[in-house]
């Protein structure tokens, strides 16, 4: 006996209809639908599922209006319309998005770990920010623009410097970085300082 034989979808519809006069049930069911939509949106990004991404984003629009998120309520419908138009105006780009290239895959060995482009930029920013690094640049538009243009290259140089002093393994981890105890350790800041000291020790005096 498989799950389809239970006809769960029909039973759920009948269950919802039997309690349509219960205000508390209607509130809880509405909240469940909202959470399911958010989970679908997150799944679409993690899997690189372009079609699910657009559908779930469209379902989220009503919540933007309901919660008076005016910027999202105004811009997201336009964004969806522009993305739908790409299917005919730029089929090559549409195919790239369909292949999952609208999200960033930081590890090909670990499934379900794609992230949004904005989050990927934050990962790059992390390599160039912190103790002794770049901070306080958002108040200067010119400096901020320079940082945005050079951030990927700065992040690459930072990673290569850490590999040079053997502080970063070149072997991909077996699990997602957020599940690693090392990344959650309170010694992270101390390790970052040790990396800086080790790097400076490799540089001869006067050869900066």
C-alpha positions as CSV (number, residue, x, y, z in Angstrom):
1,X,0.0,0.0,0.0
2,X,1.5,3.3,-1.1
3,X,0.7,6.8,0.2
4,X,-1.3,7.7,-2.9
5,X,-3.9,5.1,-2.0
6,X,-4.9,7.1,1.1
7,X,-5.9,10.1,-1.1
8,X,-4.5,12.5,1.5
9,X,-5.2,15.6,-0.6
10,X,-9.0,14.9,-0.7
11,X,-9.0,14.1,3.0
12,X,-7.2,17.4,3.8
13,X,-9.7,19.4,1.8
14,X,-12.6,17.7,3.6
15,X,-10.9,18.3,6.9
16,X,-10.5,22.0,6.1
17,X,-14.1,22.3,5.0
18,X,-15.4,20.7,8.2
19,X,-13.7,23.5,10.2
20,X,-14.2,26.5,8.0
21,X,-16.3,28.2,10.7
22,X,-13.6,27.8,13.4
23,X,-11.7,31.1,13.6
24,X,-8.7,29.6,15.5
25,X,-8.4,26.8,13.0
26,X,-8.5,29.2,10.0
27,X,-5.8,31.3,11.6
28,X,-3.6,28.3,12.2
29,X,-4.2,26.9,8.7
30,X,-3.3,30.3,7.2
31,X,-0.1,30.4,9.2
32,X,0.8,26.9,8.0
33,X,0.3,27.9,4.4
34,X,2.5,30.9,4.9
35,X,5.3,28.8,6.4
36,X,5.0,26.2,3.6
37,X,5.4,28.9,1.0
38,X,8.5,30.1,2.8
39,X,9.9,26.6,2.9
40,X,9.2,26.2,-0.9
41,X,11.0,29.4,-1.6
42,X,14.0,28.2,0.4
43,X,13.9,24.8,-1.3
44,X,13.9,26.5,-4.7
45,X,17.1,28.4,-3.9
46,X,18.8,25.4,-2.3
47,X,18.0,23.1,-5.2
48,X,18.4,25.7,-7.9
49,X,14.8,25.1,-9.1
50,X,14.0,28.2,-11.2
51,X,10.3,27.4,-11.8
52,X,9.6,26.7,-8.1
53,X,11.5,29.9,-7.3
54,X,9.1,32.0,-9.5
55,X,6.0,30.2,-8.3
56,X,6.8,30.5,-4.6
57,X,7.9,34.1,-5.0
58,X,4.5,34.8,-6.6
59,X,2.7,33.2,-3.7
60,X,4.7,35.4,-1.3
61,X,3.4,38.6,-2.9
62,X,0.1,38.5,-1.0
63,X,2.0,38.5,2.3
64,X,4.1,41.5,1.2
65,X,0.8,43.4,0.8
66,X,-0.7,42.0,4.0
67,X,2.3,42.9,6.1
68,X,2.7,46.3,4.4
69,X,6.1,45.6,3.0
70,X,5.6,48.2,0.4
71,X,9.0,48.0,-1.3
72,X,8.6,44.2,-1.8
73,X,5.0,44.6,-2.7
74,X,5.9,47.1,-5.5
75,X,9.1,45.6,-6.8
76,X,8.6,41.8,-6.6
77,X,5.6,41.6,-9.0
78,X,7.6,43.7,-11.5
79,X,10.6,41.4,-11.0
80,X,8.4,38.3,-11.7
81,X,7.0,39.9,-14.8
82,X,10.4,40.7,-16.1
83,X,11.7,37.2,-15.4
84,X,8.7,35.7,-17.2
85,X,9.5,37.9,-20.2
86,X,13.0,36.6,-20.4
87,X,11.6,33.3,-21.6
88,X,10.9,34.8,-25.0
89,X,13.2,37.8,-25.1
90,X,16.3,36.0,-24.0
91,X,15.9,32.2,-24.2
92,X,19.6,31.6,-23.5
93,X,19.5,33.4,-20.2
94,X,16.2,31.7,-19.3
95,X,17.9,28.3,-19.9
96,X,20.8,29.3,-17.7
97,X,18.4,30.2,-14.9
98,X,16.5,26.9,-15.5
99,X,19.8,25.1,-15.0
100,X,20.1,26.7,-11.6
101,X,22.5,29.5,-12.4
102,X,20.3,32.1,-10.6
103,X,21.8,30.7,-7.3
104,X,25.4,30.1,-6.3
105,X,26.7,26.7,-5.6
106,X,29.7,27.0,-3.3
107,X,30.2,23.2,-3.0
108,X,29.5,20.7,-5.8
109,X,30.1,17.8,-3.4
110,X,27.3,18.7,-1.0
111,X,23.7,18.8,-2.3
112,X,21.1,21.2,-1.2
113,X,23.6,24.0,-0.4
114,X,22.9,26.6,-3.0
115,X,22.5,30.1,-1.7
116,X,21.2,33.4,-3.2
117,X,23.5,35.8,-5.0
118,X,23.2,38.3,-2.2
119,X,24.2,35.7,0.4
120,X,27.2,34.7,-1.8
121,X,28.3,38.3,-1.8
122,X,28.2,38.4,2.0
123,X,30.5,35.3,2.0
124,X,33.0,37.3,-0.1
125,X,32.6,40.3,2.2
126,X,33.4,38.1,5.2
127,X,36.8,37.4,3.8
128,X,37.7,41.1,3.7
129,X,36.0,42.2,6.8
130,X,36.7,41.6,10.5
131,X,39.4,42.5,12.9
132,X,42.2,44.4,11.2
133,X,40.4,44.3,7.9
134,X,38.0,46.6,6.0
135,X,35.2,48.3,8.1
136,X,33.3,51.5,8.1
137,X,33.2,52.0,4.4
138,X,29.4,52.4,3.9
139,X,29.4,56.1,4.7
140,X,31.6,56.8,1.6
141,X,29.9,56.1,-1.7
142,X,33.2,56.2,-3.6
143,X,34.9,53.8,-1.2
144,X,31.9,51.5,-1.2
145,X,31.9,51.3,-5.0
146,X,35.6,50.4,-5.0
147,X,35.0,47.7,-2.5
148,X,32.1,46.2,-4.5
149,X,34.3,46.1,-7.6
150,X,37.3,44.6,-5.9
151,X,35.7,42.3,-3.3
152,X,35.9,39.0,-5.3
153,X,39.6,39.6,-6.0
154,X,40.3,40.5,-2.4
155,X,38.5,37.4,-1.2
156,X,40.5,35.2,-3.6
157,X,43.8,36.8,-2.3
158,X,42.8,36.3,1.3
159,X,42.0,32.6,0.7
160,X,45.3,32.0,-1.2
161,X,47.2,33.7,1.7
162,X,45.6,31.3,4.2
163,X,46.5,28.3,2.0
164,X,50.1,29.6,1.7
165,X,50.6,29.3,5.5
166,X,48.7,26.0,5.6
167,X,45.9,27.4,7.7
168,X,43.1,26.4,5.3
169,X,42.7,22.9,3.9
170,X,42.4,22.6,0.1
171,X,40.2,19.5,0.6
172,X,36.5,20.2,0.5
173,X,34.7,19.5,3.8
174,X,32.4,16.4,4.0
175,X,29.5,18.5,5.3
176,X,28.1,22.0,5.0
177,X,30.2,24.7,6.6
178,X,27.3,25.8,8.9
179,X,27.3,22.3,10.4
180,X,31.0,22.4,11.2
181,X,31.9,22.8,14.8
182,X,35.0,24.7,13.8
183,X,33.0,27.5,12.3
184,X,30.8,27.8,15.4
185,X,33.8,27.8,17.8
186,X,34.4,30.9,20.0
187,X,38.1,30.5,18.9
188,X,37.3,31.7,15.4
189,X,38.6,35.3,16.1
190,X,41.7,33.9,17.8
191,X,42.4,31.7,14.8
192,X,42.0,34.6,12.5
193,X,44.6,36.5,14.4
194,X,47.0,33.6,14.2
195,X,46.5,33.5,10.4
196,X,47.6,37.1,10.2
197,X,50.7,36.5,12.4
198,X,51.7,33.5,10.4
199,X,51.4,35.4,7.2
200,X,53.5,38.3,8.4
201,X,56.2,35.9,9.6
202,X,56.6,34.6,6.0
203,X,57.1,38.1,4.6
204,X,60.8,39.2,4.7
205,X,61.4,42.6,6.4
206,X,61.1,45.4,4.0
207,X,59.4,43.3,1.2
208,X,55.8,44.4,1.5
